[in-house]
Structure formats: structure tokens, C-alpha cells
Amino acid sequence: MRWFGKSGTVGPTGRIGAVLIDIDGVLTVSWEPLPGAVEAMERLRAADVPLALVTNTTSRTRARIARRLADAGFPVGPDDIRTAPAVTAAHLREHHPEARCPLISAGDVRDDLPGVDLVEEEDAGGAVPDGLDLDTGAFLLGLERAAGTEAVVTGKPSGAFFATALAHLGAEPAGVLMAGDDIDTDVLAAQGHGITGVLVRTGKYRPETRAAADGTPDHVVDTFADVPALVERLGR
């Protein structure tokens, strides 16, 4: 089920040969595997289908995520995980190699930021006491206005995120399928970048959200357990 052209990319045009997979709500809920998810991942592995697990989480390293999933039975390792911090690091190394960056995160993801010059906490300033606080995104508009610049978003649904995931797989968009429970961030965003979108009816899926969306998924399945058969059918 794996096809390589002379360029080394996966899959000729129109034939699915690789898979991107959201984690929370697709493979697991609260780190508990959804029914059939582990077996479906094993089927993809047995068929030698290249895959990457893609997530916007900024509180866990790729190694920590892989360890939790492996403990739950999923055949994955850290190199299979693509996170927003890892994509951010790649963007900074390419576009701002001399930048000094404060790390604003609920978890320590320094291991996923190689080559990034991080400002130590005692130098960063602006510390806040423990207690109720807002996530970083809520402060984005104020930070943009204070800095007089527009932020570059590197997590899903940005093109940078999907481009990095595709590069990791060595795949062209037309040969890749994206399975997610968020119709906007996962599915329609992927379709906007030429990737086949598959919406699963688990996790945050709601019929009313699907009906209100600005587009239509390429495919809709009940659970991730249905994805291997879909990949096999689309890969013929």
C-alpha cells in the first residue's frame, strides 16, 4: 500500500499512500484509546502506510506524547509525532535564526525546540502568580499591537503545519489523507492544502457543527477504526 515515485515522495497523484492523524478525539479521549483505534493503527503499520500524528498541544513534548500512546498500546514513537512547538522551532530556525524567544507554555517543551535561543525565565519578565489564567491565544491581539507586528501561526490550521508534516512523510498533498474530529482545524484546513480530509464522528464531532461548517469533508466515517479500509480503497 506504499508507493514511491522517483522523487521519493509517497503516492502518485490521486492515490492515497500516507496518513495524518489528529490525536485527541480521534485516537484517544483523556488518553484512553477509543474502540478499535489501536487495532486500526496496527493495520496501517502492517500495511507499511507512512503516518504522522499531528496535534496543536503545547504542553507536552513529542517524547511524552509518544510514551503515553505507547503505554496505551499504539505502535508509535516520538518521530511519528508532529506538534505545534516542533513546527514553530523549524519556522524559527529557517526564518529567524538569531531570535531570542521567551517560552510561554503550560508545560516544558524545550526538548522540541532545538536550535531556538530561549530566554531564561529570570530574564523574560512579566511573571504572573499561580492561579486562574488565560491561555496564550487570548493575549495574542494585545501582543501583536504592542509589538507592532502580526503573529505567524504555525499550528493547525496553518499551511506551515501541514507543509512540515508532509515534508516529514516525504509526501505530496494529493497522496495524503488527514483524519480528524475538528471539521475546521483538521479536515477543511487539510483540504484547503490539497490533502484528502476525513471527518470522524468521535471526540468533538457534533452534527450541528458539521452542518454549520463552510465546507464539506471529502469523507465521513464513524471512527478511526474505519480509516484503514478507506485508505486501502483510496490507495488502489
C-alpha positions as CSV (number, residue, x, y, z in Angstrom):
1,M,0.0,0.0,0.0
2,R,3.0,2.3,-0.2
3,W,4.1,3.9,-3.4
4,F,7.3,5.8,-4.1
5,G,8.0,7.8,-7.2
6,K,11.4,8.6,-8.5
7,S,11.4,11.8,-6.4
8,G,11.0,9.7,-3.2
9,T,7.6,11.1,-2.5
10,V,4.7,9.0,-1.3
11,G,1.9,8.2,-3.7
12,P,1.2,9.2,-7.3
13,T,-1.4,11.9,-7.8
14,G,-4.9,10.8,-6.7
15,R,-3.7,7.7,-4.9
16,I,-3.6,7.8,-1.1
17,G,-0.5,6.3,0.4
18,A,0.1,8.2,3.7
19,V,-2.0,9.4,6.6
20,L,-2.0,12.3,9.0
21,I,-3.9,11.7,12.2
22,D,-5.2,14.0,14.9
23,I,-4.8,12.5,18.4
24,D,-7.3,13.8,21.0
25,G,-10.8,12.8,20.0
26,V,-9.6,10.6,17.1
27,L,-7.3,8.0,18.7
28,T,-8.0,8.8,22.4
29,V,-10.1,10.7,24.8
30,S,-8.3,11.6,28.0
31,W,-5.5,9.3,26.8
32,E,-7.9,6.3,26.8
33,P,-7.9,4.6,23.4
34,L,-11.2,4.8,21.5
35,P,-12.7,1.5,20.5
36,G,-10.8,-0.1,17.6
37,A,-8.2,2.7,17.4
38,V,-5.2,0.7,18.4
39,E,-6.1,-2.1,16.1
40,A,-6.6,0.4,13.2
41,M,-3.1,1.8,13.8
42,E,-1.7,-1.7,13.8
43,R,-3.4,-2.4,10.5
44,L,-1.8,0.8,9.0
45,R,1.6,-0.3,10.3
46,A,1.2,-3.8,9.0
47,A,0.4,-2.4,5.6
48,D,3.5,-0.2,5.7
49,V,1.5,3.0,5.4
50,P,3.6,6.1,6.3
51,L,1.8,8.1,9.0
52,A,2.2,11.1,11.3
53,L,0.2,12.1,14.4
54,V,-0.4,15.8,14.3
55,T,-1.5,17.9,17.3
56,N,-1.6,21.5,18.4
57,T,-0.7,20.7,22.0
58,T,1.9,23.0,23.5
59,S,2.1,21.4,27.0
60,R,3.7,18.0,26.2
61,T,6.8,17.0,24.3
62,R,6.7,14.6,21.4
63,A,8.5,12.0,23.6
64,R,6.0,12.4,26.4
65,I,3.0,12.1,24.0
66,A,4.6,9.0,22.3
67,R,5.2,7.4,25.7
68,R,1.6,7.9,26.7
69,L,0.3,6.5,23.4
70,A,2.7,3.5,23.5
71,D,1.6,2.7,27.1
72,A,-2.0,2.7,25.7
73,G,-1.0,0.1,23.1
74,F,-0.4,2.3,20.0
75,P,2.6,1.4,17.9
76,V,4.2,4.9,17.7
77,G,7.4,6.6,18.7
78,P,8.5,10.3,19.1
79,D,9.4,10.7,15.5
80,D,5.8,9.9,14.5
81,I,4.5,12.9,16.4
82,R,4.3,16.4,14.9
83,T,3.4,19.2,17.4
84,A,2.9,22.9,17.2
85,P,6.2,23.6,19.2
86,A,8.2,21.4,16.8
87,V,6.8,23.2,13.8
88,T,7.5,26.5,15.5
89,A,11.1,25.6,16.1
90,A,11.5,24.7,12.4
91,H,10.0,28.0,11.4
92,L,12.2,30.0,13.7
93,R,15.4,28.2,12.6
94,E,14.6,29.0,9.0
95,H,13.2,32.5,9.2
96,H,14.6,34.0,12.5
97,P,17.7,32.0,13.4
98,E,19.1,34.9,15.6
99,A,15.9,35.5,17.6
100,R,15.8,35.2,21.4
101,C,12.4,33.7,22.4
102,P,10.6,33.5,25.7
103,L,8.8,30.2,26.2
104,I,5.2,30.8,27.1
105,S,3.7,27.3,27.8
106,A,1.9,25.4,30.4
107,G,4.5,22.6,30.0
108,D,8.2,22.4,29.4
109,V,8.6,21.6,25.7
110,R,12.2,22.7,25.4
111,D,13.3,19.3,24.1
112,D,11.2,20.0,21.0
113,L,12.8,23.4,20.4
114,P,16.3,22.5,19.2
115,G,18.3,25.4,17.8
116,V,16.0,28.0,19.3
117,D,17.6,30.6,21.6
118,L,15.2,30.6,24.6
119,V,15.2,33.4,27.1
120,E,15.6,32.1,30.6
121,E,12.7,32.8,33.0
122,E,14.6,35.2,35.1
123,D,15.3,37.3,32.0
124,A,11.9,37.1,30.5
125,G,10.0,39.4,32.9
126,G,6.2,39.7,33.1
127,A,5.8,36.8,35.6
128,V,2.4,36.2,37.0
129,P,1.5,34.4,40.2
130,D,-0.2,31.0,40.2
131,G,-3.9,30.9,40.0
132,L,-6.6,31.4,37.3
133,D,-5.1,32.5,34.0
134,L,-5.9,32.6,30.3
135,D,-4.3,30.6,27.6
136,T,-1.7,32.4,25.4
137,G,-4.0,32.8,22.5
138,A,-6.2,35.2,24.4
139,F,-3.3,37.6,24.7
140,L,-2.3,37.4,21.0
141,L,-4.1,40.6,19.8
142,G,-2.5,42.7,22.6
143,L,0.9,41.3,21.9
144,E,0.6,42.0,18.2
145,R,-0.4,45.6,18.9
146,A,2.3,46.1,21.5
147,A,5.0,44.7,19.1
148,G,3.6,46.4,16.0
149,T,3.7,43.2,14.1
150,E,1.4,40.3,13.0
151,A,1.9,36.9,14.6
152,V,2.7,33.9,12.4
153,V,0.5,31.0,13.4
154,T,2.4,27.7,13.0
155,G,-0.1,25.2,14.5
156,K,-3.1,23.8,12.7
157,P,-4.8,25.0,10.5
158,S,-1.8,26.9,9.1
159,G,-0.1,25.9,5.9
160,A,3.2,25.8,7.7
161,F,2.0,23.0,10.0
162,F,0.7,20.8,7.1
163,A,3.8,21.6,5.0
164,T,6.1,20.4,7.8
165,A,4.0,17.2,8.3
166,L,4.1,16.5,4.5
167,A,7.8,17.1,4.4
168,H,8.3,14.6,7.3
169,L,6.4,12.0,5.3
170,G,8.1,12.8,2.0
171,A,4.6,13.1,0.6
172,E,2.7,15.2,-1.9
173,P,-0.7,16.5,-0.7
174,A,-2.7,14.5,-3.2
175,G,-1.3,11.3,-1.8
176,V,-2.2,12.0,1.8
177,L,-5.3,11.6,3.9
178,M,-6.0,13.6,7.1
179,A,-8.2,12.1,9.8
180,G,-9.6,14.5,12.4
181,D,-12.6,15.2,14.6
182,D,-12.5,19.0,14.1
183,I,-14.1,19.8,10.8
184,D,-12.5,23.2,10.5
185,T,-9.0,22.9,12.0
186,D,-8.3,19.3,10.9
187,V,-10.5,18.4,7.9
188,L,-11.3,21.5,5.9
189,A,-7.9,23.1,6.6
190,A,-6.2,20.0,5.2
191,Q,-8.5,20.0,2.2
192,G,-7.5,23.6,1.6
193,H,-3.9,22.5,1.2
194,G,-4.8,19.7,-1.2
195,I,-5.0,16.9,1.3
196,T,-7.9,14.5,1.4
197,G,-10.0,15.2,4.5
198,V,-11.7,12.6,6.6
199,L,-14.1,13.6,9.5
200,V,-14.6,11.1,12.3
201,R,-17.7,11.1,14.3
202,T,-15.9,10.9,17.7
203,G,-14.3,13.5,20.0
204,K,-15.6,17.0,19.4
205,Y,-17.7,16.0,16.4
206,R,-21.2,17.4,16.5
207,P,-23.8,17.2,13.7
208,E,-24.7,20.9,14.1
209,T,-21.0,21.9,13.8
210,R,-20.7,19.9,10.6
211,A,-23.9,21.5,9.2
212,A,-22.7,25.0,10.0
213,A,-19.2,24.5,8.5
214,D,-18.1,26.4,5.4
215,G,-17.3,23.3,3.5
216,T,-17.9,19.6,3.1
217,P,-15.5,16.8,4.2
218,D,-14.2,14.6,1.4
219,H,-15.2,11.6,3.6
220,V,-17.0,11.0,6.9
221,V,-16.5,7.8,8.9
222,D,-17.8,6.7,12.3
223,T,-14.5,6.1,14.0
224,F,-10.8,5.9,13.3
225,A,-11.3,2.1,13.1
226,D,-12.8,2.7,9.7
227,V,-9.8,4.6,8.3
228,P,-7.6,1.6,7.2
229,A,-10.3,0.3,4.9
230,L,-10.8,3.7,3.5
231,V,-7.0,4.1,2.9
232,E,-6.9,0.7,1.2
233,R,-9.8,1.6,-1.1
234,L,-8.4,5.1,-2.0
235,G,-5.0,3.6,-2.5
236,R,-6.0,1.3,-5.3
